Amino acid sequence: MATRFNPPPNWPPPPVGWTPPPGWAPDPAWGPPPPGWRVWVDDTAAGAGPFAPPAGRPAPTPPAPPVPSGPPGVAAGPPPAAPDGPPSGEQPARSWIARHAELVGIGAFLLLLVVIAAASAVAGGGGRGEERDAVAVAEQSQDAVDEEAEAEREAAEEAERKAAEEAEAAAKAEEERLAEEQRLADEAAAAAAEAAEAARIGSVAQQNAYRTAVSYLDFSAFSRSGLAHQLEFEGYSAADAEFALARLEAEGSVDWNAQAAAKAASYLEFMAFSHAGLVEQLVFEGFSPEQAEYGVSTTGL
């Protein structure tokens, strides 16, 4: 059975093709391998992987993703108060005398005729019956004028009442329209925020790939392609692995130059390299030439 040396991720990676010689022992400062880690792996065995399955322990259930809450709505403000006075563009109501100057003039003229008739009757020696008739006519004429004036006053008051009711109804309708528009705007903003948060954290598989990537970066240095390959080796799809790396970059949780510097330092802890040789090794690990050059330059080579 052919086996290969499989160093744990918390040990410094050995040179390509290196196999421990007889009697070799790891540096105690490297720490023990992760629980269940296979140091020697048979690649031809079915289900072979870096970890041995724990005996009698069920797989942990991933925590449910957090449910985002939408931002609170903004309460609509009260409508502006209606200005005092008549609506813009309308003339103020004139007094009754100003609006009925002609009727007043006619009434005065009729009263003058009655006075003249009475004076003529007295001067001509007419009887008291003619005088009473003239007074009665004058009184009837004045009553007719007063009745017409009262009817017009009542009509004007009714028109003003209806205008006030219509203005109040229009203001209430406008207030309700603005409140409904604000409610719809708040609901749309909450829905957009919820959709943006769901897109940011991704599906359950993408969230798990993200958490796995974070855990790997906590105990070892990786290039971008190296970490993607490791996630795919763990069983995640290429799309889920790419989502996890993109989320790390978007959140500023990873610096590939810093990863290259950490990887270069880890190599120098157990093997000597020239400047060019260490750059070449980092490029082999998946770092870009610029990242590899930066990482080696931080070691002092």
Summary of the structure (lengths in Angstrom):
residues: 301
radius of gyration: 49.6
end to end distance: 41.7
largest distance: 164.3
contacts: 682
relative contact order: 0.08
helix: 58%
strand: 2%
